[in-house]
Amino acid sequence: MNAQSSLPLRALRIIDLCEGSAEQCGRLLADLGAEVIRVESPVGSPTRLDDIRFALGNINKYGLALDLDTPSGRAELLRLAADADIVLESFTREQAEARRLTPDQFFEVNPGLALVSITDFGLTGPQRDYAATEDVLAAAGGVLSRSGLPGHTPLLPPAGVVAQTVGVHAAWAALVAYVKSVRTGVGEHVDVSALESVVHGFDPGFGTQGSAAAGRADTYPRDRPDAANFYPIYPCADGHVRICLLAKRQWHAMFDWLGKPSEFADPRFDQLAARFDASDRLNPLIKRLFAARTRDELEAEGSTRGIPIAGILTVDEVLHAEHFTTTNTLVHTEIAEGVWRTVPSGYVTLDGVPAGIRRRAPRVGEHNDLLPLQRATTRISDLGLSALSEGCGPLQGLRVLDLGVIVFGAELGRLFADQGADVIKVENRAFPDGLRQTRKGRTMNASFAWGHRNKRSLGLDLRSASGVELLRELVAEADLVAANFKPGTLESLGFSRNQLADINPRVVVLDSSAFGNHGPWSTRMGYGPLVRASCGLSTLWRDPDADPADPAAFCDGSTVYPDHIAAHVGAVSALAAIIGRAATGLGQSVEVPQVNVALGALGRTLAAAPLDVEAGRAQGNRRAEVPSGVYPCAGDDEWCVISVRDDADWARLVSTLGWTDEPELHTLAGRTARRTEVEQRLADWTATCGPQEVERALQAAGIPAAVMLRLPDELTHAQLAARDSFATLDHPLLTRPVPTSARIARFSTIPDPPRRPAPQPGEHTRAVCAALLRMEPDRIDELVADGVLQPHDEPSPSA
């Protein structure tokens, strides 16, 4: 199939006025086929100062140079906007007003436009004028407080993961707004806060598998968590490996491999908590077993025994890994004019074709000679859905069969359910979703309640012929079937993409696994920690000052990544495929290898590493900009992040702190030469101030700075509270309400998601069968008696 013909958003025109992290939004939509026109100043975007970052954020886009401070430039932009489906912008309020490019101006020329404003802290609230960098967002978004070694300085995550979060989050909001605009003919203004994207999208403490102890501030530690035993890392003959002993069968296999040591023969060690408590005795046994073996040998033995093991790869090893080269996950290509690098090709494949790099990033004004740009395709005016009811989410009328499990499955389905789709979780009580399982055997917990709000549950045994036939009947009326089983599982059940298309040619099928359906690693057991190990993220997310041989130096153990972001990528891609079928009448197969998502965040590092050895090593809190990083503040384990982006920020810092102006430090080169002195001088000042004092003083001067927030602090944070970023989620089976994300963004007309409680297993089985399959009660009872249908008839003890 021609790559371009399989891209679902090829009928969309998008004007992209974004800078920095927000550029990733347009890049993802361009990868999916949208005609994205990047508009920048005739002197070039400020992001071009980092040429690799600009290239990776603007691949697959067209480039126009317009001076928006002139009447002619403004007029040309508004002419383009009049024929656009979506406009992405990251103007400050002052920029928008000075240029007369406010939302009112855009809607005046295009009343049906989806206008997406992506700013650091949002368009409203007391911190709306604050400035941010990736590092500042990591601090304010709660990421930093969970990263690093106990008793040490918090550790910033590797560059790229926060920017990716913002871009993907905004892309979902943009497509939701676009669908609403098409269905109603009324435009939508979307206010995307980068801060809220990180808080609710990266690894949400108050979300699926969240680490905020269900919001109990009194139980949340001030220091970094001791994550060394969450997903343990062990030294071996040629590096390190990580293991994930989560299931009972995996522990039994490890127990056998260890020679069945009597001290661990007690059945209580079937529980993860018991093994965690005994880690001081268990870890030395595993360490001795692994010490003389190589990573490849351990991975092979683990695969044979059913134990998830992955080697910790360096960036150089990632660039040459057979799996990534043979699957075209990494490609050597031109990313900017005359600049060739090895970079991630893209996140997803569509109908087996990678939705990746088709053209390099544009030169400044490269396509100005094509003005006026004429649309290559007809605008979509009908998505094939019934009229949208008043007060309903824009995805009302879509039906999703959710076969997903754990974090990815929960989050992808929730994103659709929150926006009005009828999401039916298909589950079998004999093989419960791991997210449902608790130590006390109950079927509801905060994590499941967060991830499955607004869904229905159908109890169905797909091992039976009757169960398979019932699912086939549901597929005939579905818009999306989503699953994240190991490769081959859907096919073994009789639900390959071709089989599903035979049932319903319009259905979109989304499939996700750790390493994808093809390549040498496709059969690997996959968990997020193993994905991070295999793509170089674990190597980059470590303390560079620690002993290189010390497994404790790796600091990614307490995060849940890339699960949530991969689910957002999947949701964006699946909704794009639903939009695209308006033109073709056909659904698509969407594959989301989660390792592709993780690699996508590391694009700049992967591109730079072959030419700069240091780029491929853990950077810790050291940044190219000086001074920048994590600084101590007065108080109990209080910290802040400060980013001096350029010489102008340095001048503002000197003025704000009343330092002597030294001409030698006016340039980055001068400050870099005296890095230790400059960094220490700034740390000496911050150590005398509370973190809020540092943040207020520097932000007032226009210098990006933020307090390191712990997760419970998010609930009372002034900006998040002013924007009502959190809501309360009640569930009859939880002992208390829990905080939850209120919305993905602030929309001008789209209502906030409802907060219907997550279902009990099979809770809606009878209703679904009666209404959707038109079954008579006697037939339902017969299938229940046979165990094919599994309604939830008995109440569960509360969690």
C-alpha positions, -999 to 999 in steps of 0.1 A, spaced: 0 0 0 12 35 -7 23 51 26 5 83 19 -28 66 10 -29 49 44 -26 81 64 -60 89 80 -56 127 86 -47 135 50 -79 156 46 -70 179 75 -52 212 71 -35 225 103 -17 258 109 11 254 134 23 285 152 39 267 181 73 269 197 92 245 219 75 215 234 42 223 217 58 216 183 55 179 191 17 182 188 18 192 151 45 166 144 23 137 156 -6 150 136 16 154 105 29 119 110 -7 107 108 -11 125 74 -24 160 82 -11 188 61 6 208 88 19 242 78 46 255 102 45 293 103 75 311 117 92 345 116 113 354 85 144 353 108 134 318 119 119 302 149 137 306 183 137 268 185 160 267 155 188 276 179 187 239 188 187 226 152 182 189 160 153 197 183 137 219 157 141 193 130 126 165 150 96 187 160 89 198 125 95 168 103 66 162 78 55 198 79 55 225 53 73 258 61 61 293 57 78 325 68 54 353 78 61 385 98 31 385 121 40 419 134 30 434 100 -4 438 85 4 418 55 18 389 75 -12 389 98 -36 390 68 -19 361 51 -21 340 83 -58 348 87 -64 339 51 -48 305 58 -67 301 90 -100 307 72 -94 275 52 -79 254 81 -94 227 103 -72 232 132 -49 261 143 -22 253 169 -6 283 187 15 290 218 13 328 219 16 346 252 -14 369 259 7 399 251 18 385 218 -18 376 208 -31 410 217 -3 430 201 -6 411 169 -44 411 170 -44 373 167 -67 366 196 -93 338 195 -119 362 184 -99 372 153 -95 335 143 -131 327 148 -142 358 129 -126 343 98 -134 307 105 -164 301 129 -159 263 127 -123 263 136 -107 241 163 -82 266 179 -57 250 203 -37 272 226 -8 254 242 9 274 269 32 266 298 7 271 326 -26 277 308 -44 309 298 -61 315 332 -50 314 368 -25 333 389 5 317 371 -7 321 336 22 344 327 48 321 342 75 307 319 86 271 318 111 247 304 110 209 304 129 209 337 106 234 353 76 214 342 92 182 357 95 200 390 61 216 391 44 185 376 55 162 404 79 141 383 111 154 400 100 145 435 98 108 426 132 107 408 166 102 424 182 83 452 170 86 488 190 112 507 204 128 475 196 157 452 164 149 432 173 138 396 158 154 365 144 130 340 161 127 306 154 154 281 125 147 258 100 128 280 82 159 293 80 176 259 66 144 245 39 144 271 28 179 263 27 173 226 8 140 227 -17 153 253 -24 184 231 -28 163 200 -56 143 217 -73 175 228 -70 189 193 -87 159 176 -114 159 202 -121 195 195 -120 189 157 -146 161 159 -169 184 179 -165 212 154 -173 189 124 -203 175 142 -218 208 152 -204 233 128 -194 254 158 -158 262 166 -140 252 197 -112 270 217 -90 246 236 -68 259 265 -40 233 270 -18 238 300 16 221 297 17 219 335 -16 200 336 -5 178 308 24 166 329 4 164 361 -23 143 345 -6 127 315 30 117 323 27 94 353 -3 108 372 -1 103 409 -39 105 410 -45 82 381 -41 46 370 -13 30 390 -7 64 406 19 66 433 3 93 455 -11 68 481 -46 76 470 -41 112 479 -31 108 516 -5 135 522 3 120 556 16 88 542 36 103 513 74 105 520 93 138 517 124 121 504 127 102 471 112 67 472 136 38 475 128 22 442 157 -1 439 136 -32 446 105 -22 426 120 -36 393 154 -48 405 186 -43 384 215 -67 388 251 -66 375 261 -93 351 292 -102 331 288 -75 305 266 -49 321 233 -49 339 199 -66 336 165 -58 350 138 -83 360 101 -80 366 88 -107 390 52 -97 392 31 -128 387 31 -158 409 42 -181 381 72 -158 374 83 -160 410 80 -198 409 102 -200 379 128 -178 396 126 -199 427 133 -230 406 162 -213 388 177 -203 422 177 -240 432 147 -238 454 163 -222 484 145 -234 515 143 -200 531 120 -188 503 99 -220 501 71 -205 522 40 -198 500 39 -163 515 67 -154 491 42 -158 463 32 -122 473 53 -94 459 51 -76 493 68 -105 511 96 -107 485 101 -69 488 104 -71 525 130 -99 521 150 -82 494 180 -79 516 182 -117 515 168 -125 481 188 -100 460 222 -115 469 210 -149 457 199 -135 423 230 -113 421 253 -144 425 233 -164 400 235 -136 373 271 -124 379 290 -147 355 263 -147 327 260 -121 299 228 -101 292 220 -122 262 224 -154 281 202 -142 309 175 -129 285 175 -163 267 173 -183 299 146 -160 313 126 -164 281 128 -202 284 117 -201 320 90 -175 316 109 -148 336 108 -113 322 144 -101 319 159 -73 298 195 -61 294 201 -24 302 213 -10 269 235 20 263 225 45 237 251 33 213 238 -3 217 203 10 210 214 26 178 228 -7 165 201 -31 180 189 -55 154 153 -52 165 152 -15 159 171 -16 126 152 -45 110 117 -31 120 127 4 108 120 17 143 152 37 139 161 50 104 191 69 90 175 98 72 176 135 63 160 154 91 169 189 80 185 201 48 218 183 45 216 169 80 214 131 82 209 113 115 197 80 129 164 88 146 131 72 156 108 69 126 75 74 143 52 60 169 27 38 150 20 17 120 -12 19 100 -23 -12 80 13 -24 84 28 8 71 49 30 94 34 64 100 68 80 101 92 103 84 82 113 48 100 146 44 126 165 64 119 196 84 115 227 62 139 256 57 128 290 68 101 300 44 108 270 21 72 268 8 64 305 6 66 302 -32 36 279 -31 13 306 -17 -16 307 -19 -16 271 -7 -45 252 -21 -60 223 -2 -51 190 -17 -82 173 -5 -119 181 2 -127 190 38 -145 165 59 -181 176 66 -196 144 79 -181 118 101 -209 93 96 -223 98 132 -257 109 143 -264 144 156 -246 153 188 -269 156 218 -269 187 239 -245 185 268 -228 152 255 -192 146 248 -180 149 212 -174 112 208 -210 103 216 -222 76 192 -189 58 190 -187 23 204 -155 9 217 -149 -28 226 -121 -25 252 -102 -57 256 -72 -39 271 -56 -46 304 -34 -29 330 -24 7 325 -24 10 287 -58 -6 283 -74 13 311 -61 47 299 -69 43 262 -105 33 269 -110 60 295 -99 87 271 -127 77 248 -152 71 276 -145 105 291 -155 122 258 -188 104 254 -180 71 236 -198 39 248 -168 19 260 -175 -17 269 -148 -34 289 -148 -71 279 -135 -93 307 -134 -129 319 -135 -136 356 -112 -165 351 -84 -142 339 -90 -109 357 -74 -77 346 -43 -72 367 -55 -37 375 -85 -52 394 -64 -74 416 -57 -64 452 -40 -81 481 -73 -88 497 -88 -103 465 -113 -75 460 -124 -63 425 -122 -25 431 -94 -2 441 -85 34 434 -64 26 404 -91 7 386 -117 33 396 -95 60 380 -88 41 348 -122 27 341 -146 55 350 -175 60 326 -172 25 311 -195 -5 310 -184 -41 317 -193 -72 298 -184 -106 314 -177 -129 285 -157 -161 281 -138 -159 248 -125 -194 252 -159 -207 243 -173 -208 207 -204 -191 219 -184 -163 235 -165 -158 203 -197 -156 183 -211 -130 207 -181 -108 204 -183 -111 166 -219 -98 168 -206 -68 189 -178 -61 165 -204 -58 137 -217 -26 153 -184 -13 168 -162 16 158 -131 5 176 -117 -27 190 -87 -21 213 -64 -46 229 -29 -48 243 -22 -85 246 10 -102 237 14 -105 199 -7 -132 183 -34 -134 210 -61 -117 190 -53 -140 161 -55 -171 183 -90 -161 193 -101 -157 157 -99 -119 156 -71 -110 133 -74 -76 116 -86 -93 84 -111 -114 103 -125 -83 121 -126 -64 88 -146 -92 72 -171 -88 101 -172 -50 99 -151 -32 72 -155 1 91 -141 -10 124 -107 4 136 -85 -22 153 -59 -9 178 -32 -33 190 -4 -25 214 24 -46 229 58 -38 244 80 -44 214 55 -47 185 43 -76 164 74 -80 143 112 -82 148 135 -103 171 120 -89 203 83 -93 194 80 -124 215 96 -108 246 74 -105 277 69 -68 280 65 -45 310 73 -7 311 105 -12 331 118 -36 305 109 -13 277 129 15 295 158 -8 299 158 -19 262 156 15 247 183 33 266 160 53 289 172 35 320 208 42 311 200 79 307 179 81 338 206 74 363 229 94 387 260 101 367 280 107 398 273 73 413 295 42 409 288 30 373 286 -6 386 261 2 413 225 -9 403 211 16 427 223 44 405 194 38 380 166 61 390 137 52 367 123 25 390 95 46 406 79 58 374 52 43 352 64 50 317 57 48 288 22 32 296 2 64 300 18 82 271 15 52 248 -22 51 256 -25 87 246 -6 80 213 -29 50 207 -60 72 214 -48 99 190 -41 73 163 -73 54 167 -94 86 166 -74 97 135 -84 64 119 -120 69 128 -118 104 112 -101 90 82 -128 65 74 -152 94 67 -133 96 34 -127 59 27 -156 41 44 -130 17 58 -114 12 92 -77 7 98 -53 -15 118 -33 6 142 -3 -9 160 14 9 189 47 -7 200 53 9 234 91 8 228 85 32 198 69 56 221 98 56 246 123 59 218 103 88 203 110 109 235 148 103 231 151 114 195 174 143 201 198 122 222 198 94 196 205 119 169 234 136 188 251 106 203 271 93 173 288 127 170 290 135 207 299 108 231 287 128 261 252 131 246 247 94 250 256 94 287 234 102 317 234 139 321 218 140 356 210 176 365 238 191 343 224 212 314 240 229 285 226 262 297 244 278 326 233 281 353 204 256 352 193 227 372 181 216 407 189 238 437 185 234 474 161 256 493 156 263 530 134 238 548 130 200 550 142 185 517 130 215 497 142 220 462 136 242 432 144 241 395 158 271 377 164 274 339 185 303 326 178 298 290 200 324 274 220 356 279 189 377 284 178 354 313 213 357 328 211 395 327 177 394 344 191 370 371 220 393 378 197 422 381 171 404 403 197 391 428 218 423 428 250 406 417 279 424 403 277 425 365 307 408 351 311 412 313 329 378 311 297 361 321 275 378 295 278 348 272 271 311 276 308 304 268 319 326 296 295 311 321 303 276 310 340 282 317 331 292 352 303 267 356 312 255 391 315 290 405 283 303 389 262 272 399 275 274 435 267 312 438 231 305 427 228 275 451 241 296 480 213 321 474 185 295 470 196 277 501 187 309 521 152 311 506 120 290 507 113 274 473 81 295 468 102 326 474 127 316 447 99 308 423 81 341 428 112 362 426 125 347 394 92 343 376 85 379 383 117 387 363 107 363 335 131 335 345 117 300 344 117 285 379 95 262 399 91 246 433 96 208 434 60 197 441 53 164 458 21 148 446 -2 157 475 9 193 470 -7 193 436 -41 193 452 -36 227 468 -13 242 442 -25 278 434 -25 274 396 -40 239 395 -67 249 421 -76 281 403 -81 261 371 -101 234 389 -76 209 376 -87 182 400 -122 168 407 -135 142 431 -142 107 421 -167 87 442 -172 50 441 -195 30 463 -168 3 468 -141 27 479 -139 38 515 -134 75 505 -136 97 475 -103 101 456 -89 131 436 -90 127 399 -82 146 367 -111 169 359 -104 172 321 -77 169 295 -79 206 287 -103 236 292 -127 237 263 -149 266 253 -181 245 249 -172 208 254 -184 198 289 -161 183 315 -163 144 315 -188 128 337 -175 108 366 -196 76 366 -181 49 388 -160 22 372 -180 -10 368 -178 -43 387 -168 -73 366 -196 -81 342 -219 -54 358 -236 -45 325 -236 -80 309 -274 -84 309 -280 -48 297 -255 -51 269 -268 -84 257 -304 -72 258 -299 -38 242 -271 -44 217 -275 -81 209 -313 -81 212 -312 -113 233 -342 -126 251 -339 -131 289 -342 -169 286 -312 -170 262 -292 -148 285 -299 -171 314 -289 -201 294 -256 -185 285 -250 -175 321 -257 -211 332 -231 -223 307 -205 -197 319 -203 -179 286 -219 -148 300 -207 -136 334 -229 -110 350 -220 -95 383 -248 -107 405 -232 -106 439 -220 -75 457 -183 -73 464 -168 -63 497 -157 -27 498 -120 -19 491 
